[in-house]
Amino acid sequence: MRIHVVDHPLVAHKLTTLRDKRTDSPTFRRLADELVTLLAYEGTRDVRIEPVDIETPVTPTTGVKLSHPRPLVVPILRAGLGMLDGMMRLLPTAEVGFLGMVRDEETLTASTYSTRMPSDLSGRQVYVVDPMLATGGTLVAAIKELMSRGADDVTALCLLAAPEGVKVMERELAGAPVRVVTSSLDEGLNENGYIVPGLGDAGDRMYGSAG
Ligand code: URA
């Protein structure tokens, strides 16, 4: 497993406003969306392409297009939904699958409550979007599910990551073709499993605490 922390002043600037507890939900959603697009630019660096012949108004030439099968984007519900549009802006022809996962706040373990994805992901590049890589439990379970369906190249895009979660992923997915792209590797987790300094509960900050 590889991790890539995107080091860019615009990413740092947007992330600082996201972290600020005074930032309201509409602004939080807009900034998360913008941040994902910047992460997606980095995260799709290895997206598969193939040559294509075209004609410009001046001359025939060879360019590239995205390969088939098309990439699959998988938001992890609920908070991953807030990252979907930003991802699809860069990969508009990607298909979308959904994984509903919930974290037990006492045991911090993840369980799946809904799955809508193709059963065969052979030869597909998959982009999982989940804002917070905290304990790593949710992402490990999600990526194992994708690989059990044949995915052979998985990139996880996370707004923030904690070193504890990265360690768990490195242990559980050792040698697997998995990459994590994030805007910050934070200090660590607190006793409630929240990332420090973090940004709080990403789902609540996007959508409120009703869900
Ligand atoms: N999930 C969140 O929404 N925030 C954290 O800090 C950790 C997990």
Residues whose N, C-alpha, C, O or C-beta is under 5 A from the ligand:
A	BS01	URA	M132 A134 G193 Y194 I195 G198 G200 D201 A202 G203
